[in-house]
Amino acid sequence: MFYASFIYGDCDKPKKRLFWDHLHTLNASRESPWFITGDFNNLTSNAENVGGPDPPKSSFSDQRTFFSEGDLYDLQHLGNCHSWCGKRGDHLVRYRLDRAVSNGD
């Protein structure tokens, strides 16, 4: 048996805090491996950003901490990893916001 979660991380900062808190609660209560996929609306590093200025490194900490505490790892994928494209000021930017992660419990 394993847990599977299909998620959407809101862009709104207060809602995003609730999102991370909820995922931490789920992580603490599970007893089997966990597969999570969806739109986290978050980057783990500036390598997931193409175009425009780099986001502050502090913006990666919630997702990195969650992945570390849950022993979660990105699953291999093929193709273009940048799932979102849009304009930020005068820049065309592409971000990797969608991902699938799992742990090996």
DONUDREN-978401 format. One record per residue (C-alpha): residue number from 1; x, y, z; residue in one letter. Coordinates in steps of 0.05 Angstrom, whole numbers, always signed. Example, Ala and Ser with C-alpha at 12.3 -4.5 7.8 and 13.67 -1.06 7.14 Angstrom:
<pts>
PT  nr     xx     yy     zz rest
PT   1   +246    -90   +156    A
PT   2   +273    -21   +143    S
</pts>
This chain:
<pts>
PT  nr     xx     yy     zz rest
PT   1     +0     +0     +0    M
PT   2    +22    +72    -12    F
PT   3     -8   +141     -6    Y
PT   4    -20   +183    -69    A
PT   5    -34   +257    -67    S
PT   6    -52   +302   -126    F
PT   7    -40   +373   -106    I
PT   8    -46   +446   -126    Y
PT   9     -4   +497    -87    G
PT  10    -38   +565    -86    D
PT  11     +2   +627   -107    C
PT  12    -28   +669    -51    D
PT  13    +24   +672     +6    K
PT  14    -25   +660    +65    P
PT  15    -57   +603    +27    K
PT  16    +11   +575     +9    K
PT  17    +30   +574    +83    R
PT  18    -34   +533    +97    L
PT  19    -15   +487    +39    F
PT  20    +54   +472    +68    W
PT  21    +25   +464   +138    D
PT  22    -26   +414   +112    H
PT  23    +27   +374    +75    L
PT  24    +70   +372   +138    H
PT  25    +10   +345   +177    T
PT  26     -3   +291   +125    L
PT  27    +71   +272   +125    N
PT  28    +71   +264   +201    A
PT  29     +9   +218   +200    S
PT  30    +27   +171   +142    R
PT  31    +55   +102   +153    E
PT  32    +68    +80    +81    S
PT  33   +106   +106    +21    P
PT  34    +80   +171     -9    W
PT  35    +73   +192    -82    F
PT  36    +56   +266    -94    I
PT  37    +44   +299   -161    T
PT  38    +16   +364   -185    G
PT  39    +29   +439   -188    D
PT  40    +69   +459   -127    F
PT  41    +73   +531   -152    N
PT  42   +142   +533   -122    N
PT  43   +214   +526   -145    L
PT  44   +269   +487   -110    T
PT  45   +326   +527   -141    S
PT  46   +342   +580   -193    N
PT  47   +358   +524   -242    A
PT  48   +283   +516   -249    E
PT  49   +276   +588   -273    N
PT  50   +292   +609   -344    V
PT  51   +288   +683   -362    G
PT  52   +280   +743   -318    G
PT  53   +312   +756   -251    P
PT  54   +324   +699   -203    D
PT  55   +275   +692   -146    P
PT  56   +305   +701    -76    P
PT  57   +337   +637    -49    K
PT  58   +293   +643    +12    S
PT  59   +232   +628    -32    S
PT  60   +257   +556    -40    F
PT  61   +261   +538    +34    S
PT  62   +189   +513    +46    D
PT  63   +191   +463    -10    Q
PT  64   +262   +441     +3    R
PT  65   +247   +431    +77    T
PT  66   +184   +391    +62    F
PT  67   +220   +346    +13    F
PT  68   +277   +335    +63    S
PT  69   +232   +320   +122    E
PT  70   +189   +273    +80    G
PT  71   +250   +239    +48    D
PT  72   +218   +257    -19    L
PT  73   +256   +256    -85    Y
PT  74   +239   +282   -154    D
PT  75   +220   +226   -201    L
PT  76   +255   +222   -268    Q
PT  77   +219   +255   -326    H
PT  78   +229   +265   -400    L
PT  79   +219   +328   -442    G
PT  80   +214   +401   -423    N
PT  81   +210   +408   -347    C
PT  82   +187   +481   -349    H
PT  83   +112   +473   -341    S
PT  84    +93   +547   -336    W
PT  85   +110   +604   -383    C
PT  86    +90   +677   -376    G
PT  87   +113   +749   -374    K
PT  88   +144   +782   -313    R
PT  89   +156   +855   -331    G
PT  90   +194   +856   -397    D
PT  91   +218   +784   -390    H
PT  92   +189   +719   -416    L
PT  93   +199   +669   -360    V
PT  94   +191   +594   -354    R
PT  95   +186   +557   -288    Y
PT  96   +185   +485   -266    R
PT  97   +123   +485   -221    L
PT  98    +95   +416   -235    D
PT  99   +131   +355   -210    R
PT 100   +123   +284   -183    A
PT 101   +159   +263   -120    V
PT 102   +161   +200    -79    S
PT 103   +197   +168    -21    N
PT 104   +221    +98    -10    G
PT 105   +191    +81    +58    D
</pts>
